[in-house]
Amino acid sequence: MKKISHLGAILLILICAIFITSCNNGNDPKTLDPDENPPVDTKETPIVPTFGETLRVSIRNPITLNPLLNEEQSVDQLLKVVFEPLFIIDAEYKPIPHLVESYAIAPDNSSISLTLKKNRTFSNSEPLTAYDVEYSIEVLKNAPETVVYKSCVDNIQRTAVIDNQTLKIYFKQPYAFSTYYLNFPIVSMKDSTSGGYDPFKPIGSGLYVITEFTSMQSVKLKAAEQHKDDVYIESIEAIITRDAEVEANAFEQKLVDMLFPSKFDWFEHSDASNQKTLSYTTNYFEFLGFNFTNQWLSNAVVRQAIANSINREEVAEKQFLSQVAITDSPIHPDSWLSPTDNQITYKYDVDNSKKLLNGIDLKDSDKDGYYDIPSLRLLVNKENVSRNKVATMLEEYLKEIGLKVEIVAVDKVTFNAKLLAGDFDLVLTGWKLSVVPDYTDMFHSTQIAGGSNFIRYNNPLMDQALSDVFNSSDDAMLYSNFQKFSNLYVQELPYFSLYFMNSIILTNKDVNGELKPITDHAFRGIENLYINRQK
């Protein structure tokens, strides 16, 4: 009987075990089924940068690849990786010696002495000397006005070579910006004057060399032998495209790896998931200008009231997805010369706007909600879609504080004619500012007749501030004088600064590393890029 009872107990245990297993549906987390696939490790393997691969970009068809005679901006961008300047403009928009070992500026800013770095060579191993610099300056001085770097030599009177490494440059007019203008590329005099010179294969000293040019098809570059340890990307192929639309299509079809849109629609690309984006603040400066011949707008209080009435954050969000840099000054917000605190003075404050206007005893006699001043004509180029939308918002802002606005939207030709004639009260427009921070053309009274000071602004204090900046003898003085200029600008409001526009670089997901672009130098930091083609 004991045997039978023992067997029954065993059977009972087995039945319970089967029952428990069926209740758990085989999902005991501590038990692995040998028939199931092992778990997949979803952790991405880090990409190790290696030398190789070809970066594909696009440019317009060049008429020459000589950087000193080139007139096309997209071609200039590419040639910046082939040729080097005496000074480069860094991330703070400050000129930094590049091919230059040391330099000395005369106390009166009338000349600069340069000593070049030793052992710098062109890609053909020929040394880069002071004679190459002198030759490059002469080529630019004799070049057409339309070439990219022509303005760099406008103030150069003459040069004197002291020896292979040293030269002196004399200026027509002393000024504080000599090193800013020495950012033009240096070409090889020996190559350029040789019988076998090819304007589509000029010799440079940069990271890459030109290996092949096929008209209307492509320009091919490879890493220069002396710089192979400085870059990851072995070669660059610049596909020649007809216009921006073809360029964008080539990027969408993955025929090129990078895209530098000249006009960027933030809404179009805001949700793009198959590409990488890099945003940066450009030199495109947008502003509201006041015509100082208008008796009402010549009053600083009215200008300040208008400034307080405009909600720049709302404009930025609705029109540009906040991809702008709001600033009260025309000095680039990243610049080393930008105001130290970089605080916004004119914040959106309708109550303060009305208080300011009431303080100068403006009246609304007929109680129609508008002050008794003529309607302000707001001039805008109707061909610029974003500015037209912003103009409509400005009209509503000014209406809220009792100022009636009439938007005058005209074509570009008519816009420029009205601007020069002073046929406007307010103007919504912008400048592409130079990396050289000289605002004389915009605000000095001597520039009214020439047309660049189209707002007819005339203030002896501003004239003096601009003159002090222009004649600064060193960096410390230049910085100090810029703070005085900026403070006066914010008080006076010759323009109401809206924002600097952001732009973007698009790359496909094969491109890794980070560029450090600034306006007109989209390839800045190319030595950091590497490519891992996705299978």
C-alpha atoms as one frame of an Amber mdcrd trajectory, in Angstrom:
protein
   0.000   0.000   0.000   2.956   2.314   0.681   4.212   1.827  -2.883   0.805
   2.763  -4.366   0.518   5.894  -2.193   4.047   7.013  -3.142   3.296   6.661
  -6.871   0.108   8.654  -6.508   2.013  11.451  -4.856   4.470  11.610  -7.764
   1.620  11.727 -10.288  -0.041  14.546  -8.361   3.153  16.634  -8.418   3.510
  16.138 -12.201  -0.095  17.196 -12.837   0.385  20.359 -10.739   3.575  21.191
 -12.602   1.811  20.860 -15.980  -1.067  23.027 -14.738   1.247  25.763 -13.452
   3.175  25.770 -16.749  -0.030  26.136 -18.793  -1.121  29.086 -16.612   2.174
  30.891 -17.293   1.798  30.367 -21.083   5.504  29.635 -21.306   6.389  33.292
 -20.551   8.524  32.833 -17.476  11.097  35.618 -17.936  13.744  33.491 -16.213
  13.398  30.699 -18.769  14.909  30.823 -22.289  13.360  28.795 -25.060  16.203
  27.270 -27.102  14.010  27.439 -30.213  13.509  31.224 -29.966  15.837  33.779
 -31.667  18.317  35.383 -29.237  17.588  39.034 -28.333  18.880  41.629 -30.845
  21.344  44.244 -29.578  19.928  47.543 -30.868  22.800  49.638 -29.525  24.496
  51.501 -32.414  28.163  50.830 -33.016  30.146  54.068 -32.910  31.435  55.196
 -36.308  35.207  55.555 -36.332  36.431  58.331 -38.684  38.715  56.987 -41.385
  40.415  58.517 -44.415  38.596  57.861 -47.683  35.347  58.351 -49.609  34.151
  61.168 -51.864  32.014  64.089 -50.734  29.575  65.145 -53.456  28.475  68.789
 -53.575  27.133  71.132 -56.252  28.211  74.448 -57.774  27.326  76.627 -60.755
  29.347  76.372 -63.958  32.606  78.310 -63.447  34.125  80.576 -66.086  37.464
  80.116 -64.314  38.808  78.333 -61.256  41.283  81.087 -60.550  39.917  82.334
 -57.195  41.072  85.896 -57.852  39.129  86.154 -61.117  36.068  84.133 -60.131
  32.717  85.954 -59.889  30.471  83.124 -58.652  29.773  82.668 -54.935  29.186
  78.903 -55.019  32.490  78.427 -56.872  34.244  80.609 -54.297  32.897  78.378
 -51.513  34.534  75.352 -53.141  37.798  77.146 -53.887  38.218  78.012 -50.200
  39.361  74.412 -49.630  41.966  74.753 -52.414  43.452  78.183 -51.663  44.417
  79.912 -48.421  44.323  83.583 -47.358  46.731  85.636 -45.284  44.067  86.013
 -42.568  40.942  83.959 -41.919  37.728  85.171 -40.301  37.012  83.051 -37.235
  33.724  82.127 -35.524  33.698  85.484 -33.721  34.163  87.331 -37.023  37.660
  88.353 -36.046  40.603  88.194 -38.501  43.184  85.639 -37.387  46.642  85.152
 -38.997  46.700  82.078 -41.226  49.571  82.209 -43.715  51.048  84.986 -41.595
  53.488  84.263 -38.756  53.538  87.815 -37.407  52.476  91.304 -38.426  52.850
  94.916 -37.361  50.438  97.736 -38.149  51.845 101.254 -38.325  50.663 103.495
 -35.442  48.760 105.668 -37.921  47.199 102.624 -39.701  48.847 103.668 -42.980
  50.653 100.351 -43.599  51.086  96.784 -42.388  54.244  94.639 -42.373  53.734
  90.885 -42.776  56.066  87.987 -42.066  54.858  84.746 -43.649  55.037  81.345
 -41.998  58.080  79.330 -42.975  57.885  76.081 -44.898  54.426  76.809 -46.350
  54.195  75.272 -49.798  51.793  75.006 -52.684  50.467  71.581 -53.656  53.306
  71.240 -56.209  55.820  71.594 -53.322  56.927  75.068 -54.445  57.383  77.461
 -51.478  54.769  80.138 -50.847  56.592  83.472 -50.693  56.007  87.199 -50.351
  56.268  87.441 -54.132  53.168  85.250 -54.460  51.302  87.626 -52.130  52.435
  90.673 -54.097  51.433  88.981 -57.357  47.975  88.036 -55.984  47.362  91.653
 -54.957  48.298  92.918 -58.408  45.997  90.405 -60.099  43.099  91.609 -57.950
  43.875  95.286 -58.541  43.689  94.684 -62.300  40.641  92.385 -62.134  37.098
  93.419 -63.118  34.926  95.044 -60.451  32.682  91.965 -60.446  35.187  89.475
 -59.012  34.490  88.212 -55.491  37.537  89.701 -53.746  37.868  93.003 -55.620
  37.010  95.179 -52.606  39.868  93.614 -50.638  42.447  95.657 -52.545  40.517
  98.887 -53.098  42.479 100.623 -50.344  45.902  99.153 -51.182  48.252 101.757
 -52.634  51.307  99.572 -53.224  53.365  96.692 -51.844  57.070  96.293 -51.156
  58.711  92.858 -50.878  61.489  92.891 -48.279  62.550  89.256 -48.693  60.971
  85.878 -49.461  59.066  85.851 -46.159  58.414  89.552 -45.599  56.485  92.312
 -47.336  54.909  95.646 -46.522  51.519  96.838 -47.738  50.782 100.573 -47.946
  47.206 101.879 -47.828  45.617 104.795 -49.660  43.720 105.808 -46.536  44.545
 104.785 -42.956  41.842 102.610 -41.426  41.244 100.064 -38.672  40.167  97.185
 -40.897  43.357  96.282 -42.779  43.526  92.670 -41.547  39.835  92.085 -42.340
  40.529  92.817 -45.989  43.539  90.481 -46.171  41.326  87.395 -46.406  41.707
  86.946 -50.166  43.271  83.724 -51.548  46.952  83.566 -52.493  47.861  81.969
 -55.824  51.215  80.752 -57.123  52.971  83.399 -59.221  55.197  80.756 -60.824
  52.238  78.589 -61.842  50.078  81.518 -62.999  52.788  83.002 -65.216  54.047
  79.732 -66.678  53.464  78.772 -70.285  51.452  75.712 -69.278  49.093  77.560
 -66.916  45.565  76.134 -66.865  42.899  78.479 -65.360  40.851  75.387 -64.533
  43.686  73.716 -62.626  45.430  76.524 -60.733  47.793  75.646 -57.910  46.853
  76.421 -54.307  48.192  75.646 -50.842  44.954  74.459 -49.237  43.618  71.106
 -48.059  42.623  69.941 -51.553  43.920  70.172 -55.118  41.953  70.400 -58.358
  42.436  67.229 -60.406  39.821  67.451 -63.141  37.349  69.917 -64.668  34.656
  69.042 -67.188  32.563  71.992 -68.337  28.870  71.739 -67.417  29.562  68.471
 -65.597  31.893  68.548 -62.604  35.009  69.717 -60.798  37.008  67.041 -58.973
  39.359  67.560 -56.056  41.576  65.283 -53.996  43.321  65.750 -50.676  46.675
  67.485 -51.110  49.633  65.259 -50.251  50.863  67.637 -47.548  47.410  67.689
 -45.921  46.329  64.035 -46.033  46.842  63.747 -42.293  44.640  66.812 -41.731
  41.422  65.545 -43.358  39.233  62.438 -43.453  37.515  62.991 -46.811  39.797
  61.816 -49.582  38.126  63.549 -52.515  35.388  66.020 -53.423  33.250  65.987
 -56.544  31.418  69.216 -57.279  28.560  68.485 -59.681  27.661  71.485 -61.829
  23.977  72.439 -61.619  22.044  75.068 -63.527  20.148  76.684 -60.666  18.900
  76.250 -57.090  15.954  74.097 -58.130  18.156  71.583 -59.947  20.531  71.645
 -57.005  17.711  70.837 -54.560  16.474  68.007 -56.776  19.971  66.544 -56.934
  20.078  66.510 -53.136  16.637  64.896 -52.868  17.742  62.176 -55.301  20.950
  61.656 -53.277  23.157  62.662 -56.187  24.901  65.102 -53.855  25.608  64.776
 -50.133  25.264  68.415 -49.107  23.023  71.353 -49.895  23.599  75.020 -49.079
  20.240  76.709 -49.767  20.496  80.398 -50.643  16.837  80.839 -49.695  15.654
  78.445 -47.058  12.042  77.569 -46.302  12.067  76.507 -42.655   8.546  75.126
 -42.879   9.406  72.924 -45.856  12.244  71.121 -44.075  11.141  71.302 -40.436
  10.034  67.643 -40.297  12.645  66.122 -42.615  13.832  62.815 -41.162  16.127
  61.573 -43.928  18.714  64.301 -43.577  20.840  66.179 -41.067  20.557  69.913
 -40.556  23.009  72.489 -39.267  21.694  75.964 -38.531  23.892  79.050 -38.277
  23.385  82.802 -38.110  24.200  84.574 -41.368  25.177  88.162 -42.181  21.704
  88.855 -43.611  20.400  91.667 -41.413  16.696  92.629 -41.522  15.430  95.969
 -40.244  12.724  98.616 -40.319  14.120 101.887 -41.650  12.767 105.359 -40.874
  12.785 108.239 -43.351  14.250 111.141 -41.387  12.678 113.716 -43.702   9.315
 112.725 -42.183   8.677 115.225 -39.374   7.085 112.603 -37.146   9.644 109.849
 -37.661  12.532 112.264 -37.113  11.362 112.352 -33.492  13.274 109.705 -31.510
  10.304 109.200 -29.176   8.084 108.110 -32.082  10.776 105.695 -33.290  11.128
 104.250 -29.797   7.354 103.840 -29.505   7.295 101.954 -32.802  10.152  99.742
 -31.621   8.294  98.835 -28.409   5.118  98.038 -30.370   6.678  95.283 -32.495
   6.659  91.734 -31.151   9.804  90.364 -32.787   9.512  87.006 -31.018   6.074
  86.492 -32.548   7.289  87.510 -36.000  10.229  85.113 -35.664   8.039  82.217
 -34.567   5.252  82.673 -37.122   7.399  83.469 -40.131  10.686  81.644 -39.495
  10.026  79.023 -36.806  12.198  81.205 -34.555  15.216  80.557 -36.783  16.552
  84.108 -36.489  18.813  85.948 -34.048  16.939  88.909 -32.578  19.197  91.860
 -31.836  18.967  95.603 -31.228  22.233  96.245 -33.080  23.514  95.749 -36.644
  26.624  94.111 -35.163  26.527  90.355 -35.735  25.497  88.644 -32.467  28.454
  86.229 -32.691  30.973  88.994 -33.314  33.717  89.790 -30.816  32.558  93.405
 -31.239  28.994  92.672 -30.199  27.841  94.468 -27.008  29.070  92.614 -23.921
  25.670  92.050 -22.321  23.869  91.732 -25.675  20.634  92.645 -23.881  17.462
  93.472 -25.764  16.454  97.065 -25.010  13.272  97.293 -27.049  10.981  94.585
 -25.736   7.383  94.234 -26.828   5.435  96.645 -24.623   2.289  98.223 -26.101
   1.513 100.152 -22.926   4.926 101.796 -22.982   4.508 102.638 -26.688   1.234
 104.430 -25.966   2.773 106.181 -22.971   5.625 107.473 -25.124   3.267 108.786
 -27.814   0.941 110.389 -25.288   3.975 112.015 -23.713   4.608 114.100 -26.831
   0.986 115.273 -26.759  -0.305 113.442 -29.840  -4.075 113.705 -30.252  -6.872
 111.573 -31.692  -9.335 114.368 -32.485 -11.943 112.303 -34.294 -11.711 109.365
 -31.886 -11.141 106.874 -34.734  -8.384 105.089 -32.850  -5.543 106.751 -34.784
  -3.389 109.699 -33.827  -3.679 112.877 -35.901  -0.674 112.197 -38.126  -0.678
 111.185 -41.805  -0.738 107.498 -42.706   2.798 106.060 -42.755   3.763 104.510
 -46.098   5.572 101.214 -45.467   7.658 100.335 -48.541   8.368  96.660 -49.232
   9.516  94.566 -52.186   6.483  92.489 -53.181   8.751  89.859 -54.734  10.062
  88.983 -51.267   7.307  86.758 -49.861   8.522  86.629 -46.259   8.959  90.398
 -46.009   5.423  90.935 -47.285   4.084  88.697 -44.535   6.158  90.538 -41.953
   4.907  93.891 -43.315   1.323  92.799 -42.682   2.216  91.952 -39.089   3.941
  95.324 -38.637   0.840  97.080 -39.931  -1.238  95.404 -37.208   1.282  96.177
 -34.469   1.355  99.870 -35.330  -2.434  99.974 -35.641  -2.645  98.776 -32.044
  -0.775 101.863 -30.811  -2.767 104.270 -32.962  -0.520 104.652 -36.024  -2.111
 104.092 -39.421   0.089 102.299 -41.979  -0.287 101.951 -45.739   1.724  99.050
 -47.177   3.329  99.992 -50.494   4.324  96.645 -52.055   6.099  97.116 -55.396
   8.425  95.183 -57.691  12.167  95.248 -57.085  12.973  97.907 -59.704  10.280
 100.263 -58.401  11.318  99.513 -54.825  14.923 100.563 -55.487  13.787 103.706
 -57.312  11.507 104.749 -54.437  14.245 103.984 -51.933  16.782 106.217 -53.679
  14.196 108.971 -54.177  13.159 108.871 -50.517   9.587 108.108 -51.551   8.590
 106.263 -48.366   8.065 106.811 -44.647   8.990 103.350 -43.386  10.910 100.677
 -45.278  11.165  96.973 -44.516  14.351  95.650 -46.079  17.767  94.180 -45.272
  21.486  94.203 -45.930  23.900  91.384 -46.556  26.557  92.806 -44.273  30.245
  92.421 -44.997  32.491  90.632 -42.513  34.208  94.025 -42.300  32.254  95.853
 -39.562  32.218  99.284 -41.177  28.792 100.980 -41.049  29.877 104.292 -42.576
  27.889 103.783 -45.781  24.693 103.101 -43.855  24.686 105.927 -41.302  27.270
 108.619 -42.072  25.810 111.901 -43.289  28.278 112.047 -46.203  26.587 108.967
 -47.672  23.136 110.569 -48.067  23.964 111.919 -51.527  25.399 108.561 -52.617
  22.224 106.701 -51.761  23.479 104.097 -49.280  22.238 106.267 -46.394  18.774
 106.175 -47.971  17.020 107.016 -44.690  18.637 110.487 -44.831  20.002 110.123
 -41.303  22.200 113.043 -40.264  23.678 113.178 -36.779  27.117 114.698 -35.959
  27.413 112.382 -32.950  26.976 109.324 -35.185  29.424 110.735 -37.732  32.000
 111.071 -34.962  31.313 107.588 -33.571  31.795 106.053 -37.022  34.980 108.062
 -37.536  36.337 106.886 -34.185  35.673 103.256 -35.146  37.299 103.730 -38.549
  40.447 105.243 -37.056  40.908 102.850 -34.111  44.595 101.979 -33.759  44.330
  98.588 -32.011  41.831  95.912 -30.984  41.167  97.382 -27.554  40.349 100.784
 -29.006  38.260  99.231 -31.775  36.203  97.283 -29.244  35.706 100.330 -27.021
  34.644 102.524 -29.937  32.226  99.865 -31.135  30.491  99.839 -27.758  29.999
 103.603 -28.055  28.656 103.221 -31.589  26.285 100.449 -30.538  24.953 102.405
 -27.571  24.333 105.475 -29.713  22.640 103.349 -32.374  20.231 101.829 -29.826
  19.375 105.257 -28.430  18.980 106.931 -31.800  17.283 104.102 -33.738  18.212
 105.113 -37.299  16.959 101.599 -38.048  14.914  99.393 -35.789  16.893  96.154
 -35.917  14.666  93.131 -36.324  16.977  90.116 -36.593  19.798  88.367 -38.382
  18.524  85.527 -40.557  19.587  81.967 -39.868  20.527  79.680 -42.730  21.113
  75.975 -42.874  23.308  73.285 -44.325  21.607  70.025 -45.227  23.519  66.753
 -45.432  22.411  63.201 -45.960  22.966  60.704 -43.170  26.165  59.352 -44.697
  28.007  62.544 -43.733  29.322  62.695 -40.174  31.253  65.252 -38.180  30.476
  68.928 -37.729  31.074  71.888 -39.979  31.513  75.351 -38.445  30.071  77.561
 -41.181  29.878  81.323 -41.346  28.466  83.419 -44.176  30.419  82.857 -47.421
  32.410  79.994 -45.910  30.065  77.010 -45.743  32.983  74.522 -45.820  34.642
  75.963 -42.735  35.561  72.953 -40.579  35.578  70.448 -43.466  38.539  68.739
 -41.818  36.071  67.446 -39.210  33.833  65.664 -41.745  33.948  61.967 -42.593
  31.683  59.709 -44.606  30.177  56.340 -43.776  28.101  55.175 -46.732  24.964
  53.368 -45.584  24.396  50.105 -47.385
